[in-house]
């Protein structure tokens, strides 16, 4: 990441603070749900009674640190085999798209997600962690789907 992007990121943290939000459910579940930028969908799913059927529900707001966190989480929680990507894509960052491209294409020698159209899709997790993610995790692509009932039925 270049210095200008880092500076803008720091300013945004102060002016427009966005707090990570996730909720832990059933640690034995093989399913995780990622609502991308949709906070209301996240809260609706959390309060719907499905937490006993999912390992974790959370948002994904960035194509770098956020994806790094997902990779670390699934590597530490080997029960997870499926991630449902739903909710509105985060404008400008497109982390959902980047996650799909990571699964499909991996990273280049610089840690950049191959074919990502995001502005800064560089990961810091190890190649071994990424390989585990690519091999073991199934992504269900419901990007931009916000219909609560449709998503709940898939869970």
Secondary structure by P-SEA (a helix, b strand, c coil): ccaaaaaaaaaaaaabbbbbbbbbccccccbbbbccccaaaaaaaaaccccccccbbbbbccccaaaaaaaaaaaacccccbbbbbcccccccaaaaaaaaaacccccccccccccccccccccccaaaaaaaacccccccccccccaaaaaaac
